[in-house]
Amino acid sequence: MPIPGGDPAGVPPGTKNGPSRHHRQGLAFSPPPARVGEGGRGTEPPLCVYLGEALGRYAFGEHHPFGPHRLPAYEAALAEAGLVGAVRRCAPVEAERAEIERFHTATYVARVRALSEAGHGLLDAGDTPAFPGVYEAAATVVGSVLDAVAAIFAGRCRRAFVPIAGLHHARRDGAAGFCVFNDAGVAIEVLRAVHGVRRIAYVDIDAHHGDGVFYGFESDPEVYIADLHEDGRYLFPGTGAAAETGRGEAAGSKFNIPMPPGADDRAFARAWQEVEGFVERVRPEFILFQCGADGLAGDPLTDLRYSVESHTRAARGLKRLAGRCCEGRLLALGGGGYDLENLGRAWAAVTAVLAGDD
């Protein structure tokens, strides 16, 4: 499938051709929680949302950008928008080690567990510190995403949203950029191995390129990736050039759209038309949507200037495409976002769209 952006070139996993840190250069009501398995679809809301203390434990401390107040900020925004009763609240679930190892190497998973038990150390070059229980926290992100996948296939909801998820920088063999386990990568492997899905679309609008997902499936022709991000010449991880369209038999199955610093809603709308065209041509059986909120104006780590309008546009487009292509199967993952007000508003906007009637 020809994709705009030139011939495949590719950058090996881990290559940094931009800033080496996870920021721009120069800057160091609600009903009781219910497990998805309780009851049938009936008159349940069409959207499952995963909330709970166990999911919020995936955070790196008060002074870290990925701190402990991100999930509460989203819950507050949900309440303010009057959306709490419009969604089905689901409890977090911890993944089994064997599930995590569908994507990650056993050696790396063992290292995370060891550092988690030690309660200190670094999981990467410095952005992703270990803390007591980091293994269980990261495994809960993965498990919640896998539970959401299962809920969608069981017909208990049409769509799902896991706000603390979309940890797209983690590689098969290592952590990176605040990301310990790559829940999207694990979900893709489970979609194929457990649910028999063969055409998966992964769409990522986080300001940072989703390098862990991209290079994890760069040579896989059944995983179609569209990634709209700030140009890697200006932002971590320094990857995601337009010329990177997949390798070998997967050439043309990947679509990177680097956005210049300062890109606004109008620029997003133009680029988004291309993303929708790509996904529609793919005709996926399942859509994963990483809806990181760090592209909104005012985020402390990035240089984009979107408003909530861009997240609304993306969510509406993918919801419509999911209805056309894959019986509505759409799973959204929160991704980044380091201004709490922006994060709450963007994720609430996505929730509003996905919770609406088809």
C-alpha positions, 0 to 999 in steps of 0.5 A: 500500500503506497503511503505518503512520505517516501521510500522506507529508510528506517532507524534501528531501535534505540537510535537517538537522532534528537534529544536524548531525554524525554523532553525538548533540548535545554529542559532537564458518583461513581458506582462501585468498581465492577470487574468487566466479567460481571454481567452482560452488555444489556443496557451498559454504557458502550464505553468501559473506563479503567479506574482505581488506585492500583492503576494510579500507582504507575507513577514516579513521584511528586517531582517527576513529570509522570507523577501521581496526580495524572489519574486523579486529574482525569477523574476530576475532569470526568466529573466536571464534564458530567461523564461519570454516569456515561461510562462503565467503571472497571477495576484494574487487573494485573497481567501475568508474567507470561502475558507480558513476555508475549512482547518483552524478553524474559531477561528484561522482565526479570530485571524489572522484577529485581529492581522492583524488589530492590526498590531503587535503581534506573530502568533506563538512562535516567528518565525511568527510575525503579521504585518499590512495586514498579513491577506490579504497577507496570503489570497492572497497566498491561493487565488492564489493557488486556482486560479491555481487549477481552471485554470488547471481544466478549461484547461487554462493551464496544469501546474501552479507555485505559487512561494510564496506558499507552506506554509506547517507548518501552522496547522489547528488551528495555525501558525508555521515556517513563515507560516500563512495559509496552502495553500496546505491544503486548496487546498487539501480540495478544490480539493475534495469538488469543483473538485471531486478529490479523489486521491491526491499526495502531494510531498514535497522536502523542507528541512523542514518536511511539518508537517502542511500538514502531520498531517492535513491529517495523517488519510486521506487515499485519500491524499498521501504524500511523504516528503523528508526532512532533518532529524527532529533530526537536524532541525525544526520542528523535525518531519517526521520520516520514521516510520510515514506512516499514521494512521488508514485506512490511514496507508501506504498512507504517505512516509517520507524520512529523509535525513542526514545533508550534503546529496547531489545530489547523495543521493537525486537521490537515495531517489527520485527513491523511491518517484517516485515509490510511486507516480506511485503506487498511480496513483493520479488524481492531484499532488501538488509539494512543491519545497522549495529551502532551501535544496540547499548548502549554505542555511543559515537555513539548512544543506543539500547540493543539487544543482539545479540538484535535483530540475530539477530531481524532476520537470521532474519526477513529470511532467512525472508522471502527464502526465501518471496518471492525464492528466498532472495536476501538481501544484508547490508551491515555499516553503522555500529557504533563500539564494536568489541566490539559490532560484532564480536558483532552482525555475527557474529550476523548471519553465523551466521544467514545461514550456516545451512541454509535 
